[in-house]
Each structure stands twice: as structure tokens, then as C-alpha cells.
Amino acid sequence: MTHVAQRAGVSLTTASHCFSHRRPVAAATRERVWRAAAELGYTHVGARSAVGVLVRPPEAIPGFVFGTASFAQMAGAVAISCLGRGYTTVTATDLDDLLGRAPRLDGVVVLYPRHSDPDVQSLVRHDMPAVSFDPDPANNEFRWWVGVNYVSSIRTLLTHLRLGGARRIAAIVGQTDNMYRRAILATYTTAVRSWGQTPVIRVADNDLGEAAGAEAAWNLLRSDDAPDAVITSSSVFAKGSLTAALELRLRVPDEFMVATVTDGPVAEFAEVPITGLRLNVNESALRLVDLLQTRIRGGGPPASNPVVGLELIKRAATLRSANS
């Protein structure tokens, strides 16, 4: 406690009151003390155990406004799983916002870290118990993560399109550089090249949502060598692609098929329901919190990282007669 008080620039008595609540303390002072405690790894035995949830990627917040449910479902499942283990939860978009929000921070869950994620690096430097959903593609030394079998799942989705008659498949992806996006691009590129097709990739603006997907698809479909199918990294981009195809009076799925790697209500309830890959968020959250508890209790990293699969949900936007 003395070290915490010194780091926060307050008296030992004031620091103590921030945890005991026996005397009122200004909110800014309390945050400064709690931040100092988190940075030093100080655990107050009288405070309730808490876990911080860092919501990634950057498009998670605007995506929610556009109707994307995947990030909200994942964050919610992790929070409920933590509550079930006796932890309170604090949610933020970056580590700086998280520190100082709780009197005691036992661990942190990072959802979908970016390439060279600065918060993962900071958590490692401070030796704070942390786990991530998906690894940081640039950090092979951070072994505390639960992953997704993207390669097999995305290959299954592409094969579904191929068996349905697609001969020129395009990909529309967002801008965030993380394991998810890299897996889509690598698997897509390898698959279509093995079928003798040149990859056709467009990057859509995360902040524009459906409009960005529609613009990318519109430009593709108006080109001389237009695709007859598309996979997208977001159900919002998929809905935009569907809108563009219907505005161009293409018959979906007979002339153009639409699929997304991220399933959700946007895809399910589209004008023509869109095929997607569904993540079991409950299983993923339970595995994450299991791993976090192992780390909090001083256990070693997993010999092999837990991996969850994605379920192919076939819907009308890809179900040609040959692929039903």
C-alpha cells in the first residue's frame, strides 16, 4: 500500500480510504490510486475480484451501431462467464481506460487483438494475468490465447460456394490488421489459386459499414470480369454487397452468391438471407475464462492452445439448386 500511495502521489491514509471507502475520496484521486495499484500488481484482499475485458477490434463499436452482434455477444458471454466465477467485470476499449476503473484487477481478457497490439505488449511488460481471444499475429511469445480454426472453416465456406457453381469468388474485408483478417485473406488466396482463379480482394472502410460493402461490390459487379460470388469479413459488408447486387437486378443466388465469415442477425434477416460462419460464443467464453483462471492461479501456459470451430449456416443467398 505504501508503494501504491507513493506512485499515486497521495498519503498512505488516502490510499487506504480508496479501498476501504471509510472516508470520501475525490473520484480523480481514487482513480489515480486504483491505477497505481493495477500498474504495480497490488491486490487488495478486501476488494472484490475483478476482470477487465478489452473490446477489440476498433470497428466493434461502430459495428454495433450498424447491427453487427458478434462483438457484443462475445463481450457479453465473457462478462457472464466471469460473473459465474465470482468476478466483477469492467469493460473498455483500451488498457488506459481500463486501469483505475476498479479497486482490484485480477486479470484481463483481450478480444481480437490487433497486429503488434500495444495493450497486449503492456500487459506482458507489467506481468498482469491476461488472455486473448485470437493471438496477436506479431507476438509469438504471448501464449495465453484461445483461437479459432479459421483455415478449415473458411475453406469449407469457399468450397460450399465452389460446389454451388461459383467460378469467380471475390473477397471484401475490413481494414483492421488482426489474426481474423489475415486468416481470411490467406485462406481465400490459397483456395482460389488452387482452383485456377486470380484472387480479387477489396478493402472496405470499417466506419462506413454497409455503404462500404455496397460500394465495393458495386464496383466489382460493374467491372468487365465481374465475380459471381463474394465472401466478406463482416455481415454488414455482406448486406451491402447484397444490396448492390439487387440494385443491379442480379438474381441472388443464381447469378451472384453472398456469404460472410461473421454470421449474425444482419445476415440472417437480410432481404435474401445470407450464408455465414457461426461462432459458438458460449464455448469460446468458457474456454477463455478457464484459461484466465489458470493464469491467475499461477499455472503454466497451455501446451497447445484451445481452438474452437465455426459452423457453416447455409442460407438462401448461396443455395443454388446444385448446392442445397
C-alpha positions, 0 to 999 in steps of 0.5 A: 500500500505504501508503494501504491500511495507513493506512485499515486502521489497521495498519503498512505491514509488516502490510499487506504480510504480508496479501498476501504471507502471509510472516508470520501475520496475525490473520484480523480484521486481514487482513480489515480490510486486504483491505477497505481495499484493495477500498474504495480500488481497490488491486490487488495484482499478486501476488494472484490475480484475483478476482470477487465475485458478489452473490446477489440477490434476498433470497428466493434463499436461502430459495428454495433451501431450498424447491427453487427452482434458478434462483438457484443455477444462475445463481450457479453458471454465473457462478462457472464462467464466471469460473473459465474466465477465470482468476478466483477467485470469492467469493460473498455476499449483500451488498457488506459481506460481500463486501469483505475476503473476498479479497486482490484484487477485480477486479470484481463481478457483481450478480444481480437487483438490487433497486429503488434497490439500495444495493450497486449505488449503492456500487459506482458511488460507489467506481468498482469494475468491476461488472455486473448481471444485470437493471438496477436499475429506479431507476438509469438511469445504471448501464449495465453490465447484461445483461437479459432480454426479459421483455415478449415472453416473458411475453406469449407465456406469457399468450397460450399460456394465452389460446389454451388457453381461459383467460378469467380469468388471475390473477397471484401474485408475490413481494414483492421490488421488482426489474426481474423483478417489475415486468416481470411485473406490467406485462406481465400488466396490459397483456395482460389489459386488452387482452383485456377482463379486470380484472387480479387480482394477489396478493402472496405472502410470499417466506419462506413459499414454497409455503404462500404460493402455496397460500394465495393461490390458495386464496383466489382459487379460493374467491372468487365470480369465481374465475380459471381460470388463474394465472401466478406469479413463482416455481415454488414459488408455482406448486406451491402454487397447484397444490396448492390447486387439487387440494385443491379437486378442480379438474381441472388443466388443464381447469378451472384452468391453472398456469404460472410465469415461473421454470421449474425442477425444482419445476415440472417434477416437480410432481404435474401438471407445470407450464408455465414460462419457461426461462432459458438460464443458460449464455448469460446467464453468458457474456454477463455475464462478457464484459461484466465483462471489458470493464469491467475492461479499461477499455472503454466501456459497451455501446451497447445492452445484451445481452438474452437470451430465455426459452423457453416449456416447455409442460407438462401443467398448461396443455395443454388439448386446444385448446392442445397 
